[in-house]
Amino acid sequence: MSLSVLFKSRYSVLFSYVATFIAGSFLIRLGLMVATLENTDFSFFAILRIFGQGLVYDFGVALFLVLFYALYLCFLPQRLIKSWFNIFLSYAVLFLMTVIAMFSFFAELTFWDEFGSRFNFIAVDYLVYTYEVIHNINESYPLPLLIGGVVLISGLVLLGFVKTGAFKRHFQSNTPFKERGLISGMILLTCLFYGFFVPNSWAEQGANRYQNELSKAGIYSIFSAFKNNELNYNHFYKMLDQPEAFRVLRSTLQEDNSRFLVADASIKRDITGTGTAYKPNVIMITVESLSADFMAHFGNQENLTPILDSLANTNLLFTNMYSTGTRTVRGMEALSLAIPPTPGSSIVRRPGNDSLTTIGNIFEKAGYQRSFYYGGDGYFDNMNQYFGSNGYDIVDRGRKVMAGDHYLTKRTIITDDQVHFENAWGISDGDLYEAVINGSDRQFKAGKPFYSFVMTTSNHRPFTYPSGKIDIPSGTGRNGALRYTDYAIGKFLSEASTKPWFKNTVVIVVADHCASSAGKNEIDISKYHIPCMVLNLPAGLATAAGKHEINALCSQIDLYPTLFNLFGWSYESNLFGKDVLAKSYVPRTFLGTYQKLAYLKKDSLVVLSPQQKVETYLYNPQKNEQISRKFSGHVVKEAIANYQSAYDLFKNGGLHQ
């Protein structure tokens, strides 16, 4: 089938749009290349690669944009080709697609001006924070003129299609269904080919980053960023030479009882325990959105968590622990991998996150059964894939096991008869804890110690829970959800204490993140402060901790290195976390958003941002005040070394078993 035949068929407008889109993309690429002349090596092969790869991506984007319209044209009966319905729909669809293209071209120019890059996870982040971004655009650009300009240009393009006869040929065509099926089928197959076999990373093979970025297409890049959930640290953040980065990192991780196993770009090390190793069952309850300031122990006067406050008075409590992020999957990452947050989304949601050297992997080598309990459907946020492909048995409220779920070692679905209350997020914490107790009974009978990662959901909007459990009506707000969360933990501990396995079981209660991350600073440190307590430790181990409270500044990633030290374990570590009780421990913590990466060491705060930006502050925790103060030296290098190496180790397989 020749091109002339295609342009005379009912697909004439569609192919005119594809040709126009590719021409517009060519001009955008040419303009961006001219704007970066000083950074790009314009050899013949460089230009060939930029525009050759660019054409491939542009063609793919154009086909994705017209795919649904192509399928519509395939099944539109010939008798309706001249109908008012088709006339209106064709004009409307082509106008909408042209507006999308024009807006994306403008957005690419402004994004490149700020970041020197095609769209990436920063752009995805902008879509997450729509309110702030729209206000920022409105303040930065004359929004009415911008929208008016996009609409005007789109109208002129549509007028061009009319003047060239593309619409006329479309409405007067008589294309047989066989030809329509062939054309639409080829477009669909080509889109599938792009989706499976043309990754955005194909453009990232060169040494010159600007050439790589010029080869890409904006819309293609933003969908790739959304799929991969990451922002390339090495392209956008301040870096050290790799040998120096690992030298600095290894010096911060060195402890008296540790020995590095590899000489260069690795943090794998042997940790040697002292005394007789203690191997209790371990149940970690990760509580949704439990900010430290909800507890009376940290100054709250509303009596929201009486049970947790009582437990905090008699058990081991971390008083100065901070979450690494503001979402559940970030807390899961920190508590299961002991790694600082890397740019973009959590490793829990990224490709290539199977067979990692997780905390669960350490428990496995110690002979433990491992389980992940979740009150909702674990397909949400990729939880089941992450925990299942790292060797955990799954217990969740999922409806069924899907075909192809080969990563699930074992999955138990919490059935309707086991559920007494459920909302959009999942079953009540009380029902979830019943599943944990039942699972613990089975594991105890199997004769092996067990480790359980439990993720709750009740302390989450819409804040609903079973009636009659507490004196605050369900659905009336956060305070009621907190009281119910607290009540359910107390009931769980009361019932678990009657079980034969409980006397040899350590229970951890820790938050995944705080209830709110908004504050007066872009990274408001007080909004990352979480409670963490270790319950039911034998008296000897509690004495070994030296006191009931651990007041040193620390991170979620330090929980298990500290706990393993108390247990007296010898193990191979690939963790960024440290033993907070060690004499050599220097207080520090890690905090992040999708883009900002913060490192707080004592009172020195370093914030890393895209465009290789480094900001430094002095932090006053009493006033929660960050005072801008320029400093450099080792603390800045430590911040860069930790985040750069965390990204590189995951990306290059250094965190895999």
C-alpha positions, 0 to 999 in steps of 0.5 A: 500500500503506497503513501499516496493511497494512505493519504487519500483514505479515511486515514488522511487526516490521521497521517497528516497529523502524524507528519505535522507532529514529526515536523514540529518535533524536528523543529523543537529538537533543532531549536534545543540543539542550537541552544546547547551548541557549546555542550554538544559535539556536532560531529556528523555521527552525533547529528545522525544519532540525535535526529535518527533516534529522535525520529524513531521516538517521535514516530512512536509518540505520534502513533500513540497519540492517534491510536484510539482515533485509528481504532475508531476509524477502523470500525466506523461504518462507511455510511457514517463517514459523512455524518455530522457525528463523524464530522464533529468528532473528527474535528474535535479529536484532531483539535484536542490532539493538536492542543496536546502536541502544542502544549507538550512542545511549549512545556519541553522548551521551558523544562529544558530551559530549567533542567537541560533535559527532556521530561523526567521524574521531576515532570511526573512529580509536577503532575503529583503536585498539580495545585502548586505547579499550576500556581507556579506556572501562573506566577511565572508565565502570562497564563491567559496568553499561553493558553490562548497562544496554544489554542490559536496555533492549534486552530491554525494547524487544523485550518491547514489540514482543511486547506490541504484537503486532508479533511475533504479526502477523509469525508469523501473516502471509501476505504474497505474494511480489509484495508482499514483493519490492516492500517489500524492493526499495523498502528496497534502492533507498532505501538505494542512494539514500542511499548515492549522493545524501545525503552527510553534508555536506548537514547542513553548510551552516549557519553555526552548527556546533552546528546542523549537528551536531544535524542529523546522525545518529551512525551515518550520520556515522561511515560518512561519516567512514570513507569520506572519511577526514578530520576537519574542521580548521576545526571542531575545531582552533585557528584563525587568521583566514584572512588572518593564517594565510596571511600567517604561512604565506607569511612562513615559505615566502618564500625569496630565489629565490621570488616569490608568484604570487597575492596572497591565500589561495595559496602558489603561487610561482615558484622561480628556479634558478641556473646550468645546469639538470641533468635526470637520471633520478630513481628514488626507492626508498621503503623500508617501515618503515625507522627511522633507528635500524636503521642503524649510522650512527645508532648500531645495533650489529647490522650490519643494513644494511651496504650502506646504511651504506656508501652513507651514508658516501659519498653525500648523507645527511639525518641529521635528517629526520623522517617526517610520519606513521606509515603508508605512505600518509602518507609517500606524501602527504609525498613526492608533495605536500610537504604537512604531515599534515592530520587524519584519513587521508592525502590518498592515500585521500581523495576529490577527490585527482586532478589535484593539483600533485604533485612528479610534476606538476613533473617532467611540466612538465620533460618527464619520464615518470612511473611508480609501482611497487608490489610489491603490488596498488595498489588497496590504500590507494587507491594506484593511484587516487591516482597514476593520476589524477595522471598516473603510469603504474602498475606493480604486482602487481594481478591485472587492470584493473577496469572503470571504471578510467579514472583509470589513465593506463597500467597494467603488471601484474607477471606470474607469470613475473616473480615468484620470491617473494611473500607477502601484501603483495606480491612481494619487493623483488628482483623489484620492482627487476627490474621497475624496471630493465626499465621504466627500459630501456623509458623510456630507449629512448623518449628522455625522462628518467624519474621513478620512485616505487618503494614496497617491501614486504619490510620488513613482517610476516610478514618473509618473503623469498627463501631463500638471499639472506642468512644469516638464515632467512626469516620469523624476524623484522624483523632478517632482513627488514632484511638482505634489504631492504639486500641487495636495494638493493645488488643493484639498484644493482649491476645498474642501474650496468651500464645506459646510463641509470644514469650520468645517474640519481639514486637516492633511498633514503628511508623512508615511516615508522618501524617503530614509533610507540609511545613514552613520549609521545603523539607520540614524536619519536624514532619519526619519525626516518628516513634519507634519502640521495641517491645518484649525484649528479655530483661538482659537485652534491655539492660544491654541497651543501657536504658529504656530510651535511645535519644540519639538522632537516627533514621528508620534505616538504623533500626535493624542494625541496632536490633541485630547488635542487641541480638548478638548476631554475626551476619553479612551486611549490605545495609546503609544503616548503623548500630545506634548504640555503638560507641562510634555512632555519630548522630545523623539522619536521611530525609527526602522528597521525590526530588530533594535529598537531605542529610542532617548530621548533628546540627548541619543540614545539607539539601541536594537538588537537581541542577547539581544544587547544594544548600547548607543550613544550621538546624535548631531542633528546639525551634524547628528552624533552618538558618541558611549558612554556607559551609562545605567540607566533609559533611557535604561529601558525606551527604553526596557519597551516601545518596550517590552510592545508594543510587549507583548500587541499586542501579548497577546490581550492588544491592542484589544477592 
